[in-house]
């Protein structure tokens, strides 16, 4: 049961491509749900959200279309995003939003004014009041809680579904931040292409994601004989339906090749850093977060290619919302030009 919070005036929202998190000040993270909305055929009113919508997608419920309102870290389906946010906010607080709460959220570094406005308008139309925005790398770095108090520079890499946020932090200050158009969805797309080319099976992105999660490794020697791919219906469904038996033996290699564009981008970022910060990286290294940080073998993979120590955050899936929670405890500090924050004790 979610807590009933009669006066939830300050809320943090991490509106991700595949998952939405909501934190209420003083109550912590109260909601973690898939960013999905289900519609019945011919109807404009949603019939399910989040986990329930994902179950409909996985089971291939007839007459149901499942929509992903957020793609690549940006609002792709505005009406669906508003409906989903309104439902999640009511679920998080246990009531209708009679009074508009102040909201803290994040956007990728370099997000266009159009993307920022779409996110702002979606939150406002869902019932939110004043909206404060920070760049995602700052929130992620605070959520990792690693390296922020050290005097030497630390690189934080958050590999989300649609966007990878990168930040260099030293003494709790962001010295460099950027966002790369790369994420878990690109790995899913690579799996879709490989399974079709190598096995003659047409799978959708939901099935590809399930395969990625079930295999979950870049180690060629850690894969079993076959993987149950689930029902190939729903978002992006094509010609097949019913349970799929997919040979997973080539998936680790697909994941390794799929990560190489990210390796190239990170190499370029490291080369562009001042010499002193590059030298400090050898001591502090890289901290990984995001869903792809859970892939078995990704730490030695990146460490080998980048020649730097790599570690995974304690709770990689929640770093953004945990960072927003830290900021929410002192949201007035957002007016500071330096935008300096330190992790609060948990």
C-alpha positions as CSV (number, residue, x, y, z in Angstrom):
1,X,0.0,0.0,0.0
2,X,1.3,3.4,-0.9
3,X,1.2,6.0,1.9
4,X,-1.6,8.6,1.8
5,X,0.1,12.0,1.8
6,X,-2.5,14.8,2.2
7,X,-0.2,17.7,1.7
8,X,2.5,16.6,-0.8
9,X,3.8,20.0,-1.7
10,X,7.2,19.1,-3.0
11,X,7.7,16.2,-5.4
12,X,10.5,14.9,-7.6
13,X,9.7,13.2,-10.9
14,X,12.2,11.1,-13.0
15,X,10.3,10.7,-16.2
16,X,12.4,8.0,-18.0
17,X,12.1,6.3,-21.3
18,X,11.2,2.9,-19.8
19,X,10.5,3.8,-16.1
20,X,9.1,6.6,-14.1
21,X,10.1,7.3,-10.5
22,X,8.4,9.7,-8.1
23,X,9.7,10.9,-4.7
24,X,7.8,12.9,-2.2
25,X,9.8,15.1,0.2
26,X,9.9,13.5,3.6
27,X,8.6,10.2,2.3
28,X,11.3,9.1,-0.1
29,X,10.7,7.2,-3.4
30,X,7.1,6.2,-3.3
31,X,6.6,5.1,-7.0
32,X,8.5,3.0,-9.5
33,X,6.5,2.1,-12.6
34,X,7.1,1.3,-16.3
35,X,6.5,4.3,-18.5
36,X,3.7,2.6,-20.5
37,X,0.1,3.4,-21.3
38,X,-2.4,0.9,-22.7
39,X,-5.4,1.8,-24.8
40,X,-8.3,-0.3,-26.0
41,X,-8.9,-0.4,-29.8
42,X,-10.8,2.6,-31.0
43,X,-10.7,4.4,-27.6
44,X,-8.8,7.5,-26.6
45,X,-9.1,6.9,-22.9
46,X,-6.3,4.8,-21.3
47,X,-7.3,1.5,-19.7
48,X,-4.0,0.7,-17.9
49,X,-0.7,2.3,-16.9
50,X,2.7,1.1,-15.8
51,X,3.0,-2.5,-14.6
52,X,-0.5,-3.4,-15.6
53,X,0.1,-2.0,-19.1
54,X,3.4,-4.0,-19.3
55,X,1.6,-7.2,-18.4
56,X,-0.9,-6.6,-21.2
57,X,2.0,-6.0,-23.6
58,X,3.8,-9.2,-22.5
59,X,0.7,-11.3,-22.7
60,X,-0.3,-9.9,-26.1
61,X,-3.8,-9.0,-25.0
62,X,-6.1,-8.7,-28.0
63,X,-7.5,-5.3,-28.9
64,X,-5.0,-3.5,-26.7
65,X,-2.3,-1.0,-27.9
66,X,0.5,-0.2,-25.6
67,X,2.1,3.2,-26.0
68,X,5.5,4.4,-24.8
69,X,5.0,8.1,-24.2
70,X,8.7,8.9,-23.6
71,X,11.4,8.0,-26.2
72,X,15.0,9.0,-26.2
73,X,14.4,10.9,-22.9
74,X,11.9,13.2,-24.6
75,X,8.1,13.4,-24.7
76,X,7.0,11.5,-27.8
77,X,3.2,11.1,-27.1
78,X,2.0,14.2,-25.3
79,X,-1.5,13.2,-24.4
80,X,-0.4,9.7,-23.2
81,X,2.4,11.3,-21.1
82,X,0.0,13.7,-19.4
83,X,-2.5,10.9,-18.7
84,X,0.3,8.7,-17.3
85,X,1.8,11.4,-15.2
86,X,-1.6,12.4,-13.7
87,X,-2.3,8.7,-12.8
88,X,1.2,8.2,-11.3
89,X,1.0,11.4,-9.3
90,X,-2.4,10.4,-7.9
91,X,-1.1,6.9,-7.1
92,X,2.0,8.3,-5.4
93,X,0.1,10.7,-3.1
94,X,-3.0,8.5,-2.7
95,X,-5.3,11.3,-3.7
96,X,-6.4,13.6,-6.4
97,X,-4.1,16.7,-6.9
98,X,-6.4,19.4,-5.5
99,X,-3.4,21.6,-4.8
100,X,-0.7,21.8,-7.5
101,X,2.6,20.5,-6.0
102,X,6.0,22.0,-6.7
103,X,7.9,19.6,-8.9
104,X,11.6,19.0,-9.4
105,X,12.6,17.1,-12.5
106,X,15.6,16.6,-14.8
107,X,16.4,16.9,-18.5
108,X,19.4,15.6,-20.5
109,X,22.2,18.1,-21.0
110,X,21.8,19.8,-24.3
111,X,18.0,19.1,-24.5
112,X,16.4,21.4,-27.0
113,X,14.0,24.1,-25.9
114,X,11.2,22.1,-27.6
115,X,11.9,19.0,-25.6
116,X,12.2,21.1,-22.4
117,X,8.8,22.8,-23.1
118,X,7.1,19.5,-23.9
119,X,8.2,18.0,-20.6
120,X,7.2,21.2,-18.7
121,X,3.8,21.3,-20.3
122,X,3.2,17.6,-19.7
123,X,3.9,18.1,-16.0
124,X,1.8,21.2,-15.8
125,X,-1.2,19.6,-17.6
126,X,-0.9,16.6,-15.3
127,X,-1.6,19.0,-12.3
128,X,1.8,20.2,-11.2
129,X,2.5,23.8,-10.1
130,X,6.0,25.4,-10.1
131,X,8.5,23.2,-12.0
132,X,12.2,23.3,-11.2
133,X,14.6,21.6,-13.7
134,X,18.2,20.4,-13.3
135,X,20.4,18.6,-15.7
136,X,20.3,14.8,-15.5
137,X,24.1,14.3,-15.0
138,X,24.0,16.4,-11.8
139,X,21.1,14.4,-10.4
140,X,22.8,11.1,-11.3
141,X,26.0,12.1,-9.7
142,X,24.3,12.9,-6.4
143,X,22.4,9.6,-6.6
144,X,25.5,7.6,-7.0
145,X,27.0,9.1,-3.8
146,X,30.5,8.1,-5.1
147,X,33.4,10.5,-5.6
148,X,31.5,13.7,-5.0
149,X,33.3,14.6,-1.8
150,X,36.7,13.6,-3.2
151,X,39.1,16.3,-4.4
152,X,39.9,14.4,-7.6
153,X,37.7,14.2,-10.6
154,X,35.2,11.4,-11.2
155,X,33.3,10.5,-14.4
156,X,29.7,9.5,-13.9
157,X,28.1,7.6,-16.9
158,X,24.3,6.9,-16.7
159,X,23.3,4.6,-19.6
160,X,19.5,4.9,-19.8
161,X,17.1,3.4,-22.3
162,X,17.3,6.3,-24.8
163,X,20.0,8.6,-23.6
164,X,23.4,8.3,-21.8
165,X,24.2,11.2,-19.5
166,X,27.8,11.9,-18.7
167,X,29.2,14.2,-16.1
168,X,32.6,15.0,-14.6
169,X,32.5,16.0,-11.0
170,X,35.0,17.3,-8.5
171,X,34.4,18.7,-5.0
172,X,30.7,18.3,-5.6
173,X,30.8,20.6,-8.7
174,X,30.0,19.7,-12.3
175,X,33.0,20.6,-14.4
176,X,31.7,18.9,-17.5
177,X,28.3,17.5,-18.6
178,X,26.8,16.2,-21.8
179,X,24.2,13.7,-23.1
180,X,24.8,11.1,-25.8
181,X,22.0,9.8,-28.0
182,X,22.6,6.2,-27.1
183,X,21.0,3.8,-24.7
184,X,19.5,0.4,-24.0
185,X,17.0,0.8,-26.9
186,X,19.9,0.8,-29.3
187,X,21.0,-2.6,-28.0
188,X,17.4,-3.8,-28.3
189,X,17.4,-2.7,-32.0
190,X,20.7,-4.5,-32.6
191,X,19.1,-7.7,-31.1
192,X,16.0,-7.3,-33.4
193,X,18.2,-7.1,-36.5
194,X,20.5,-9.9,-35.5
195,X,17.7,-12.4,-34.6
196,X,15.9,-11.5,-37.9
197,X,19.1,-11.9,-40.0
198,X,20.5,-15.0,-38.2
199,X,17.4,-16.9,-37.1
200,X,14.7,-15.7,-39.5
201,X,12.5,-14.5,-36.6
202,X,10.8,-11.2,-36.5
203,X,10.7,-10.0,-32.9
204,X,9.5,-6.7,-31.5
205,X,11.4,-4.4,-29.2
206,X,9.6,-5.6,-26.1
207,X,10.8,-9.2,-26.9
208,X,14.3,-7.9,-27.7
209,X,14.5,-6.2,-24.3
210,X,13.3,-9.4,-22.6
211,X,16.1,-11.3,-24.4
212,X,18.6,-8.7,-23.3
213,X,17.5,-8.9,-19.7
214,X,17.4,-12.7,-19.6
215,X,20.8,-13.2,-21.2
216,X,22.1,-10.1,-19.4
217,X,25.8,-10.7,-20.1
218,X,28.6,-9.7,-22.4
219,X,30.4,-13.0,-21.5
220,X,30.3,-15.5,-24.5
221,X,30.7,-18.4,-22.1
222,X,27.8,-17.6,-19.8
223,X,24.9,-18.2,-22.1
224,X,22.5,-21.2,-21.9
225,X,21.0,-23.2,-24.8
226,X,17.8,-21.2,-25.5
227,X,15.8,-18.3,-24.2
228,X,12.1,-17.9,-24.0
229,X,11.3,-14.7,-25.8
230,X,7.7,-14.3,-24.7
231,X,4.8,-13.2,-26.9
232,X,5.8,-11.1,-29.9
233,X,2.8,-8.8,-29.8
234,X,2.2,-5.2,-28.8
235,X,4.5,-2.3,-29.5
236,X,6.4,-2.9,-32.7
237,X,4.9,-6.3,-33.3
238,X,5.3,-7.7,-36.8
239,X,4.6,-11.1,-38.3
240,X,4.9,-13.6,-35.4
241,X,2.9,-14.2,-32.3
242,X,3.1,-16.7,-29.4
243,X,6.1,-17.9,-27.5
244,X,9.4,-17.7,-29.2
245,X,12.5,-20.0,-28.7
246,X,15.5,-17.9,-29.6
247,X,19.1,-19.1,-29.7
248,X,20.9,-16.6,-27.4
249,X,24.5,-17.6,-28.2
250,X,25.1,-14.6,-30.4
251,X,23.6,-12.0,-28.1
252,X,26.6,-11.3,-25.9
253,X,28.6,-10.5,-29.1
254,X,25.7,-8.2,-30.3
255,X,25.8,-6.4,-26.9
256,X,29.5,-5.9,-27.1
257,X,29.5,-4.6,-30.6
258,X,26.5,-2.4,-29.8
259,X,28.4,-0.7,-26.9
260,X,31.3,0.3,-29.1
261,X,29.7,3.6,-30.2
262,X,29.4,4.5,-26.6
263,X,33.1,3.6,-26.0
264,X,34.1,5.9,-28.9
265,X,32.1,8.8,-27.4
266,X,33.6,8.3,-23.9
267,X,37.1,8.1,-25.4
268,X,36.5,11.4,-27.2
269,X,35.2,13.0,-23.9
270,X,38.2,11.8,-22.0
271,X,40.6,13.2,-24.6
272,X,38.9,16.6,-24.5
273,X,39.3,16.9,-20.7
274,X,42.1,19.0,-19.2
275,X,45.3,17.0,-18.6
276,X,44.9,17.3,-14.8
277,X,41.4,15.9,-14.8
278,X,42.4,13.0,-17.2
279,X,45.2,12.2,-14.7
280,X,42.8,12.2,-11.8
281,X,40.5,9.8,-13.6
282,X,43.2,7.1,-13.2
283,X,42.6,7.2,-9.5
284,X,38.8,7.9,-9.3
285,X,37.8,6.2,-12.5
286,X,34.2,5.9,-13.8
287,X,31.0,5.2,-12.0
288,X,28.2,3.5,-14.0
289,X,24.5,3.8,-13.5
290,X,21.3,3.2,-15.5
291,X,19.8,-0.1,-16.6
292,X,22.7,-1.2,-18.8
293,X,25.0,-1.0,-15.8
294,X,23.4,-4.2,-14.7
295,X,24.7,-6.1,-17.7
296,X,27.2,-8.8,-16.5
297,X,30.6,-8.0,-17.9
298,X,30.1,-4.4,-18.7
299,X,32.5,-3.2,-16.0
300,X,35.6,-5.2,-17.3
301,X,34.4,-4.4,-20.9
302,X,34.5,-0.6,-20.4
303,X,37.6,-0.8,-18.1
304,X,39.5,-2.7,-20.8
305,X,38.6,-0.4,-23.6
306,X,39.0,2.9,-21.7
307,X,41.9,1.8,-19.6
308,X,40.3,3.3,-16.4
309,X,38.9,1.7,-13.3
310,X,35.1,1.3,-13.5
311,X,32.6,0.7,-10.8
312,X,28.8,0.3,-10.7
313,X,26.6,2.4,-8.4
314,X,25.0,0.7,-5.5
315,X,21.5,1.2,-6.9
316,X,22.1,2.0,-10.6
317,X,18.4,2.0,-11.6
318,X,17.5,4.7,-9.1
319,X,20.4,7.1,-9.2
320,X,18.5,9.9,-10.9
321,X,15.5,9.9,-8.5
322,X,17.9,9.5,-5.5
323,X,19.8,12.5,-6.7
324,X,16.6,14.5,-7.2
325,X,15.6,13.5,-3.7
326,X,18.9,14.9,-2.4
327,X,18.2,18.2,-4.2
328,X,14.6,18.3,-3.0
329,X,15.8,18.5,0.6
330,X,17.4,21.8,-0.3
331,X,15.7,23.0,-3.4
332,X,16.4,26.6,-2.6
333,X,20.1,25.9,-3.5
334,X,19.0,25.8,-7.1
335,X,19.2,29.6,-7.2
336,X,22.9,29.4,-6.6
337,X,25.0,30.1,-9.7
338,X,27.4,27.2,-8.9
339,X,24.5,24.7,-8.4
340,X,26.6,22.9,-5.8
341,X,25.0,20.0,-3.8
342,X,26.3,17.3,-1.5
343,X,24.6,14.1,-0.8
344,X,22.4,14.1,2.3
345,X,22.8,11.3,4.8
346,X,20.5,8.3,4.1
